[in-house]
Amino acid sequence: MQSTSLVLIRFCLSAWVGAAVIFVINGVQDVTFQPFDSLTRDQLITLHFPVYYTIAWVLLTGSFISSLILRTKKIWSRNKANLITALIMLSLAISVVDYIWIYTPLESMITPAGSPRPAQFHHYHQASKYINSVNILLALIAAILVNGPLLPPTSESSDAEGSVTNVK
């Protein structure tokens, strides 16, 4: 179970960071590509972002569950294991908050596609950029920690023997 969880957390976090970066690059290209009119840009946003959030939730949930399993395996120090779990939990929570309080209002502002954008659109769009940057940064930090070295294996029996030897 330990090796499966370790593979899963490493895969999910790395995949999420890579997917998010690729999504941002493609998303920026889509909305700045001059031949696309505002109708097409709005349609691309409503087509791509639900997939973005679904991928985030699947990969971050897999990472979170794996982190909970791995916390009991002592492959990292307690502080490192707690930090990894907290970063993943925070990233997952941020993505849910972002979807509910930022993306959903943004989507309603561009529906129907091609409609004029209200004044608060710019504020929500800026908030979306910042919150997604923080989300990806947290996941990146967690991925770096997870993909780092593990604690060397220790045998509890040799520790017990050592303490008995010291007593004699």
C-alpha positions in Angstrom: 0.0 0.0 0.0 2.9 2.3 0.8 4.5 2.1 -2.6 1.2 2.4 -4.4 0.4 5.5 -2.4 3.8 7.0 -3.0 3.5 6.4 -6.8 0.0 7.9 -6.8 0.9 11.0 -4.8 4.0 11.7 -6.9 2.1 11.1 -10.2 -1.0 13.1 -9.2 0.9 16.2 -7.9 3.3 16.2 -10.8 0.5 15.7 -13.3 -1.6 18.5 -11.8 1.2 21.0 -11.9 2.1 20.1 -15.5 -1.5 20.1 -16.6 -2.2 23.4 -14.9 0.8 25.1 -16.5 -0.1 23.7 -20.0 -3.7 24.8 -19.5 -2.6 28.4 -18.6 -0.3 28.6 -21.6 -3.0 27.4 -23.9 -5.6 29.5 -22.3 -3.6 32.7 -22.7 -2.9 31.8 -26.3 -6.6 31.2 -27.0 -7.8 34.5 -25.5 -5.0 36.6 -27.1 -5.2 35.0 -30.6 -6.3 37.9 -32.8 -8.4 35.9 -35.3 -10.7 34.7 -32.5 -13.6 37.0 -31.9 -15.1 37.5 -28.4 -17.8 34.9 -29.1 -15.2 32.2 -29.8 -13.1 33.3 -26.8 -16.1 33.1 -24.5 -17.0 29.7 -25.9 -13.5 28.4 -25.3 -13.5 29.6 -21.7 -16.8 27.8 -21.0 -15.5 24.7 -22.8 -12.1 24.5 -21.1 -12.5 25.6 -17.5 -14.9 22.9 -16.4 -12.3 20.3 -17.5 -9.6 22.3 -15.7 -11.4 22.1 -12.4 -12.4 18.5 -12.9 -8.7 17.5 -13.5 -7.7 19.6 -10.5 -10.2 17.9 -8.2 -9.4 14.4 -9.3 -5.6 14.8 -9.1 -5.6 16.8 -5.9 -8.1 14.4 -4.2 -5.9 11.4 -5.2 -2.9 13.3 -3.8 -4.7 14.1 -0.6 -5.9 10.5 0.0 -2.4 9.3 -0.7 -0.9 11.8 1.7 -3.2 10.6 4.5 -2.1 7.0 3.9 1.6 8.0 3.7 1.5 10.0 7.0 1.2 6.7 8.9 4.2 5.1 7.1 7.0 7.3 8.4 8.7 7.8 5.0 9.1 11.5 5.8 9.6 13.4 9.0 6.4 14.2 10.8 6.7 17.9 10.0 7.3 17.2 6.3 4.4 14.8 6.1 2.1 17.4 7.8 3.4 20.1 5.5 2.7 18.0 2.4 -0.8 17.2 3.5 -1.5 20.8 4.5 -0.3 22.1 1.1 -2.5 19.6 -0.8 -5.5 20.3 1.4 -5.0 24.0 0.9 -4.6 23.7 -2.9 -7.8 21.6 -3.1 -9.7 24.0 -0.9 -8.5 27.0 -3.0 -9.6 25.3 -6.2 -13.1 24.7 -4.8 -13.4 28.3 -3.5 -12.1 29.5 -6.9 -14.7 27.5 -8.8 -17.6 28.6 -6.6 -16.8 32.2 -5.9 -14.8 33.3 -8.9 -15.2 31.0 -11.9 -19.0 30.6 -11.6 -19.7 34.4 -11.5 -17.2 34.9 -14.4 -18.9 32.2 -16.4 -22.3 33.9 -15.9 -20.8 37.2 -17.0 -19.8 35.8 -20.4 -23.0 33.8 -20.9 -24.5 34.1 -23.5 -21.2 34.0 -25.4 -20.2 37.2 -27.0 -22.3 39.4 -24.7 -20.8 42.6 -23.3 -18.9 42.1 -20.1 -20.0 43.9 -16.9 -17.6 46.2 -15.0 -16.8 43.7 -12.3 -15.5 41.2 -14.9 -12.0 42.6 -14.8 -12.0 42.4 -10.9 -13.0 38.7 -11.0 -10.6 37.9 -13.9 -7.7 39.4 -11.9 -8.7 37.5 -8.8 -8.9 34.3 -10.9 -5.3 34.8 -12.1 -4.0 35.4 -8.6 -5.8 32.6 -6.9 -4.9 30.1 -9.6 -1.2 31.2 -9.4 -1.2 30.6 -5.7 -3.0 27.2 -6.2 -0.4 26.0 -8.7 2.5 27.3 -6.5 1.2 25.4 -3.5 0.9 22.2 -5.6 4.4 22.8 -7.0 5.9 23.1 -3.5 4.1 19.9 -2.4 5.3 18.1 -5.6 8.9 19.1 -4.9 8.6 17.9 -1.3 7.0 14.6 -2.4 9.5 13.9 -5.1 12.4 14.5 -2.8 14.3 11.8 -0.9 12.6 9.6 1.7 13.8 8.9 5.2 16.2 5.9 5.3 14.4 2.8 6.6 15.0 2.0 10.2 14.4 -1.2 12.0 12.7 -0.9 15.3 14.2 -4.1 16.6 17.7 -2.8 16.3 16.6 0.3 18.3 15.2 -1.8 21.0 18.3 -4.0 21.2 20.5 -0.9 21.3 18.5 0.4 24.3 18.8 -2.9 26.1 22.5 -3.0 25.5 23.0 0.5 26.9 21.2 -0.5 30.1 23.6 -3.4 30.8 
